[in-house]
Amino acid sequence: MKALLTLVLTGLISLFPLLSYAENLTITAINDTVFLHQSSRQVEGYGAVTGNGLIVVNGAEAYLVDTPWDRDDIGVIQKWLEQRSLSLAGVIATHSHDDAGGNLDVFNQQHIPTWAHALTNEFLQEKGEQPATHMFTESDTVLTDTIEVFYPGPGHTLDNIVVWLPKQHVLFGGCFIRAMETNSMGYTAEGDVVQWGASAQRVLDRYRDIDTVVPGHGETGSVEMIRKTQRMAQQAAADILNQ
């Protein structure tokens, strides 16, 4: 099935190689305008962890959803864009951790607009890192009819957001959404497991025509990924409350 999908996508997007490799970063086509970037890092207690982000192409411009793990990987993405005559028009951080909102200063110094939730900006500043140049509290339109950011409430972290691409019916859930292949809630020390289930329901209520869900770690999938995350969170919350 994956081999067939690769052949189909290759025919559809002849202007873009399907897969671009670097030492620590890959860029893979989800469709003709949305690309998945993945980079990895050794994380204590978890081993090698691969983080997901998106590159959303709109004409001659591109928007980056979540920064890669390491600073050097940003240059790899920018080179990939330059090779395709795409200019980076904006960057969205879905929370303050390094695999989402790290190294925003690189883009700020280049006068590339950056977006984050108000809490994310607060947490970044507490860590001595540069905040995003644009912030919001509930939702915001990054690009009309193309990219929307939404804060559903606490979950993986207190500041986690999701990114909606209405044209492609793609939801980037980031670390707020757990992949189908895992039964762990992951790192929750900076989150709120008790409220996570209700936050997931707000995503389901707001976006009723999701075709593809991209988690912060793991394989892409369907809306069932959100429902599974909700069930896991509800069980974790019940375990906490019953202690």
Secondary structure, 3 states (H helix, E strand, C coil): CHHHHHHHHHHHCCCCCCEEECCCEEEEECCCCEEEEEEEEEECCCEEEEEEEEEEEECCEEEEECCCCCHHHHHHHHHHHHHCCCEEEEEECCCCCHHHHCCHHHHHHCCCCEEEEHHHHHHHHHCCCCCCCEEECCEEEEECCCEEEECCCCCCCCCCCEEEECCCCEEEEECCCCCCCCCCCCCCCCCCHHHHHHHHHHHHHHCCCCCEEEECCCCCECCHHHHHHHHHHHHHHHHHHCC
